[in-house]
């Protein structure tokens, strides 16, 4: 018989957790099983950190209501049927304390997304099967002006977390040179994310251009770095995924669980920790104790918002040298100045009329 529903206290609100003993993560050789109630309790344990990461941001919910089990796959396209999926619109029947923000997709369509303002919303989302929170880099007061530049260091085949960590330390030096402050966290898998708080005065296109310029300069300075959008050109390098700064592209928030065996967490870290760190050691079982001892390592992220002037000048210099814009994600409308959105090995006049432009 399944265990009866229980109620947890989430910032003074009672949040009902149904099927609390449902196994969400199977046990592994190094970690025990994780139940639905434990997922909710995890987010309550790190509430100050996860609220800092999500507060007032439109947020997509990555829901795995049946848990992370063999055979369950995540739907990645609209209308695709799967047991796990992204919830970009606030679910019907959400409690009245769940607030929303209206965002505009690249297609021009709009949606009301969950906008976290209190920990009860996080607990409710976890009760609904949410493992990973994907906040936009904007606040609901201005959903078209990002206040965050996100540097996603993504290991390609032949590289690993240690390579991403090495590149991250080089990226810190570049950030310093352009007058910005980076806040590192693990991706929860093999990569490293660097978050940079910025003044909300540039639009998505400009922030994305800044990310392109950053990646190109990092590649010039550092071995084993690429900004090539096409996988056939990346090689065994760390890919700086500049398109994570495009409209409606999001990254797992700080303190988000990831749907990977062992319940790993995308965890803020000190720069000095990166060298030699095993990201698998940062998981649902270990991060609450770490948080209780050390607090939120991103607590100061809002203290020093920076400007993108230097990076945008770098981008302008790149354009002068003949290095212009780069491809957008495949579901985007054709963007002004964008090069062919076709694999270089497949470009021909039949599939791209201005392939040579």
Secondary structure by P-SEA (a helix, b strand, c coil): ccccbbbbbcccbbbbbccccccccccccccccccaaaaaaaaaaaaaaaaaaccccccccccccccccccbbbbccccccccccccccccccccccbbbbbbbccccccccccccccaaaaaaaaaacccbbbbccccccccccccbbbbbbcccccccaaaaaaaaaaaaaaaaaabbbbbbbbccccbbbbbbbbcccccaaaaaaaaaaaaaaaaaccccccccccccccccbbbcccccccccccccccccccccccccccccccccccccccccccccccaaaaaaaccccccccccbbbbaaaaaaaaaaaaaacccccccccccccccccccccccccccccccccccc
